[in-house]
Amino acid sequence: MNILINGSNEIEPKKKIDAKAASELRQDLVSGDWVVIATGRAKRPDEFGNFQRSHDDKGIATCLFEDPVASGQEPDVLIYERPNDDWSLRVFPNKYPAFSNGKSRNVGEGPYTAVTGHGFHEIVVTRDHFRHLAVMDIMEVAEVFDAYQERFLALMNKKDVNYIAIFHNHGKEVGASIPHPHSQIMAIPVVSPYVQLELDGASKFHKSNRHCVFCTMAEYESESEKRVVFENEEFIAYCPFASRAAFEVHVMPKKHSPYFERITDAQKIKLAEVFSKALGAIYKALNDPPYNFYIHSAPCDGKDYPHFHWHIEILPHTSTWAGFELDTGIEISTIQPEVAAEYLRKQF
């Protein structure tokens, strides 16, 4: 099993270390990976908001997504229009895709396995250049999830599509090359290795316990409350017991559901409420940090995945990897998830 340790390995100058404070090794219930919470080097929650983001947005005048047609983007595959002839959301193929349409074929050589990078790569753009997801209202966020679902359903049965990745980058530091709020959808021929690890872990847990591992976590977190950020009757947002990053938050349905694409309209509004609360709390607590979030749903490869449970993972970027992290892949966390969740709840 791998050991992952979260946070920066730099010791702050003039900060007194409590040698008696023991670190904790915590194991991820799904993947089996370990994380280390370095309590002896703990930071106060408000210290994480000092991360300096790059704000080089030149504004609407040069934005490629403000008017996608005028800037030469690909034709829309989906558009939500407003009564005033404007639009609120649109989806179009990426002009410079990581995966292009076509049939996958084997291009491996010798002992190596390789296939052509065929698939689909789309951009989901919301209308307001300066209004990103963390400050949108619930119905605006629900509309984004509606677009995710609509495109998921349209792409899942395409030939050679076995997995659909839906993700969002906020901030140049985490991969957002264009500041206008947008998400990306990639339909690809291979199943994500990370999701495969979750699939295997969920199956193994169910064989041993006859219960879904994600349901087990959601039920326990709702009962214990100490790591819960926000919840309603349908969804829960919480800081994972074995968080890989400071202020990491997972959002998942309370009722067992392997497939995001099967979410109902009523559930989308409940999801938007919990997701908005969690993302808004991160925005306030950490002073608009860079972050990534992504949806993990069961693959669309024709197989059945009854033991999986779809969910969203939100990962704020609060530290930078240095030599130790790059050398070992091990990160050091300097805040307990319980402390992070308590601080996020205070933002409401």
N, C-alpha and C positions, 0 to 999 in steps of 0.2 A: 504493500500500500504506500501511496505517496504521502509525504508530509508537506502541507502547505502552511506557511506562516505569513500572516498579513501585516502590512504597514511598512513604514520606512525603517531601515536599519541604522539610521543616523541618530546618535544620542545628542539631545539638545544641550548646548553649553549652559553651564551654571544650573542645570537641573539636578536636584538631589535625588539619587536613586535609593529606594527602599529595598535593601537586600533581603529583607525578611518576607517581602511580598512574593509568593510563589506564582509562577506562570501556570497556565492551564493548557493541557492538550485536550482538544475536543474533536470527536470523530463525527464526520458527516454521516447521518443515518442512511442516506441513499447510496452515495458513492463509496463510502468506506474510507475516504481520505481524512487526513488529520489536519487540524489547524492549531496554531498556538496563540493564546491570548497572553501577551506579555504584560501582566498586571503591574510588575515592578517598574515598568517604564510608561505607565498609563498617562495619557493626556486628558485634560479636562475637555468635555464636549465642545465648549465654545472655542477651543483652540483650532478645531478643524475648519472653521470658517475663514481662516486667514490665508487659505490657498489663493494665489493670484491668477485669475483667469486671463486669457488673452482676449481682449475686446478690440478686434481689428475690423469690425463690421463697417463697411463703407456705405451701408444703407440701401434704400430702395433703388436709387438711380442706376446702380451697376449690378443689381441682383438678377441672376439668371432665372429664378423661380417666381419673381414678382409677376411677370407676364411670360409664361413658358412658351406660348406660341410665337411671340415677337422675338424671343431669344433663341429660337430655333430648336426647341426641345422636340422629342418625338411626339406623335399624335397621342392624345389621351386614350386610355383604355377604360377610364372611369372618371366621371366628373359629377360633383354635387353642386347644383346651382341654387342661387338665392332668388327671391322674388324680384329683386331689382336688376336682374340680368347679370349680376356679378356671380362669382363662384365662391364656395366655402372650402372645397377640397377637390383635388384632382390627382389622378394617378396616371403616370406615363412611363414607358420604358426608359431605362437609363441610357443616356446618349453614349456613354462609355462603359458598357456592361462588363462585369466580371464573368458573366455567363451569357452566351448568345444562343439564339434559337437554332435548333438542329437536332440531329440524331447522335446520341453518344456512341462512340466506338472505341475499341481497345487500341491504345497506342503505347503499350508497355514494351519494354525491351529487356532481354536477359532475365535477371532475377527480379526486375522492377515491375510493379503494377501501375498503370496509368490509363485514364480515359480522357477523351476530349471534354473540354469544359462547356458542354452544352446545357442549356437550361433557360431560365428567365430571370431578369433583373429589372425591378420596377421601383419607381420613386413615388412616395405618398407625400404630397405637399399640402399644407394648410394655408389659408389665404393670407393671414396677417403676418407680415415680415417680423414684427417685434413681439408678437404674442405667442410664446412657446407653451408647450403642454403643461408645465408646472403652474401657469397662471390662467389657464383656460377654465371655463365653467364646466360643470358636469356633462351637459348635453353636447358641448363641443368635443369633449373627450370621447363621449359615447359614439359620436359620428366617426371619429378616427378608428375606433374599434370596429365599427360597422364596415368601414372601407377595408380594414385588414381582413375581416371575415369574407367579404364579397370577393376580394382578389384571391384569397386562399381557396375558396370554392371553385373559382374559375381556373386556377392553375393546377389543382391537385390531381386532376385526371389527365393532364397532358402526358404524352408519351415520354418515358424515361425520367419523369419527375417522381422522386421517392421521398423527398423531404422539402419542407418549406420553412425558410428562416425569415422571421419578421423581427426587425431590430431598429433602434433609434439611437443616434449619437447626438449628444448636446454638448457643444464646445469643441474648439479646434484641437484641444489636447487629447480628445478621445475619438478623433476621426471625422468630425464634421467640417468638411472643406468649404461648404457653403453655409453661412449662418442662418439663412431662412429656415424655419422649422420644417423638417422633413424626416420621414422614416424610409426604410428600404425593405423590399421583399425580394428574396432570392429563392427560386424553385430549382432544385439541383438533383442530380442523379444518385447521390450518395447520402446516407444518413449521417448526421452530425455525430462525431465520436463522443462528444460530451453528452448528447442525448442518449446515445447507445449505452453509455456508462450508467445513466439514470434508468434506462429501460432494464438493464441487467440487475441493477440494485433493487429496483421495485419488484421484479420477478422473484429474486432471491428472498426478499423480505416476506413476500406473500406466501411463498412455499413454507417458510418457517413459522409465520404468525397468522396466516389465513386472513390477513387484513392489509389494506393499502398503506404503504409507508407514508405517503403524502397525507392521507386522511388522518393517520395516526399523529403526525406532526401538527396538522391544523387543529385537531381536537385537543391535543395537549396544550398547545400554545393559547388557544381560546380559554381553556380552563385555568391555566396558571397565570395568564395575563401579563407577566413581567416583560415579555419581549414583544407584545402586541403593540403595533402603532395605531391601527384603526381596524374596525370590523363592522359589518352589518350582518343581516341574516343570511346572505348569500356568499360573501367573500371575506377573506381575512388578509391583512398586511402585517407582517412581523419581521423582526430582525432574526435571521437564522441562528440557532444555538451554536453552530460551527460556521460563523460568518467568515467569508474569504476576504472581505474588505470592510473597512470602517463604514458604518451606517448602511451596509447592504440591507436591502429589504426584498422580501418575496411576497407576491400577491397570488392567491390561489382560491379557487372555489371551495366552499366547505363541503359540498356534496360531490361525491366521486364522479369525475368526468375526464376521460382520457383525451378528448378531442376539442380543441378550442373552436374549430369551425362549426361545431354544433350548438354554440351558445345562442340563446334566444334573445329577442329584442329587450325583454324585461330584464334579463340577466346582464345585458350590456350596460344598462343604466346603473344597476347595482355595482357592477365592476368599475364603471367610470367613477362612482362615488368613492370607493375605497382606494382606487389607484390615484385619483386626484388628491385625496387627503395625504396619502403617503408621499407622493412626489412633491406636493406643495410644502409639506413639513421639511423635506430635504432641502428644498429651495430656500426656505426661510432660515433653517438652522445652520446651513453651511454657506450662506451668502451666494446663492446661485452657482453651485459648483458644476464643473463638467460631469457628465454621467452618461452611462449607456443603460438601456434596458432592452430585453428581448423576451420573446414568447417561446416557451418550450411546449410544443404539442406533439402528440404521437405522430410518427411518420405516416406518409400517405402512399406506402409501397404495396398496398393490397393485403397486408398482414393484419391480424387483430392484436391489439395491445390492451387487454382488459385491466391489467394491473397498473398501468401508467396513470398519471394525473397531471393535466396541463397546468402551467403556472407561468408567472412573469417574474423575472429577476431584475432588480434595479441595482446598479453598481455605481455609486458616486466615485469620482476620482479625487482622492484626498492626499495622495502621496506619489512620489516618483521612484521607480525602481533604480537602484544603484548597483554597484558591483556584486554585492552579496546576492541580491535577488536574481540578477542576470546570470550569475554563475550557478546558482543552485535551484532557481525557481521557487525559493522559499521566501515568504514574506512575513513580517512581524506586525501583528495587530496591537495597537496601543490603546484600544478602548474595548470594553466588554460590550457584547450585544445588548445586554440588559440595560446598561447605562445609556447606550445609543438610543434604544427604543424609548426610554423615559424622557430623554431630551427631545426627541421628535414629537412625543405626545404633548409636550409643553408648548409647541408651536401653534396649536389649534386655537 
